[in-house]
Amino acid sequence: MELLSGGSFLLIVNPAARRAARIVSIARDVLQSAGIAVEEVWTERSGHAAEIASARAGSVDRVVVLGGDGTLKEVVGALAHSGRPVGILPGGTGNLVARSLGIPMDARGATRVVLDGVPTAIDLGCVRGQGASPHWFAFSVSVGVDVRMLTRTWPRAKRWFGPFAYAVTAFGEAMDFTTFRARVTVDNQPLERDAAEVMIANIGSVLNDMLMLGPRIRANDGRLDLCLYSPANTREAMGVLWRMARQHFDAPDRLLFRAGSTFHVECDPPQDVQADGELVGTTPFGVEIDAGAALFLIPTWT
């Protein structure tokens, strides 16, 4: 495509994104009206977004990701420390990273941020498992309740209802309450207790601050935050959710938080692991901070 006077953007599209064709059409119109040449590439498999970003990002001014948190994590991991700004067109189920950064959920508004947003350095986390390739994440890596929600939510329901599809699964998980033994080391300091969820978070809010994962979690503070949730039964699990909604975290028997730069997680029995909505292996695994690794385009009003 001929380079226009406004520069050139690489648009990476996950075809599984909700309303992908419509969002692409709107984004293309807005960008080309602004004199931007758009190189559009649709992914074909898991991991393809990272390959596209690595191969083509060096010849464009900005990289734009149309997809969910999983597609986004592939791209920002591939471009870590490259200085290449990444814009987001939300097309996933939860869009947790986009929401936390103040990206509009409508295609036209999100595209305006791609054009006019401020490049802002954001930390990433890096997950390393047994013999597996590293995985970067912008939001969180975890084991427990949210992994079961991820694997048990009907894909068609996610396409139809977006993040609300997880609500039904969450209710079922609360009724089918399960815990495991978690052994976590934070900067060489060991912790151990029964848990329903172990999360290492880079971003602290969920769904436009509807829930807060823990106190003082920031995406640009050069650290990650362990959030270890230990309710003993369904009633206490509901209480934990209430505390997260009210930002009341003073329940040390059920809520444990530690900030750090390196983490190691083991579970008995072993648990599946997710990073930004994608399964990436099983426990044990290690995590380390990659401070300021990603450059996101965010609204000027955040």
Secondary structure, 3 states (H helix, E strand, C coil): CCCECCEEEEEEECCCCCCHHHHHHHHHHHHHHCCCEEEEEECCCCCHHHHHHHHHHHHCCEEEEEECHHHHHHHHHHCCCCCCCEEEEECCCCCHHHHHCCCCCCHHHHHHHHHHCEEEEEEEEEEEECCCCCEEECCEEEEEHHHHHHHHCCHHHHHHHHHHHHHHHHHHHHHCCCCEEEEEEECCEEEEEEECEEEEECCCEECCCCEECCCCCCCCCCCEEEEEECCCCHHHHHHHHHHHHHCCCCCCCCEEEEEECEEEEEEECCCEEEECCEEEEECCEEEEEEEEEEEEEECCCC
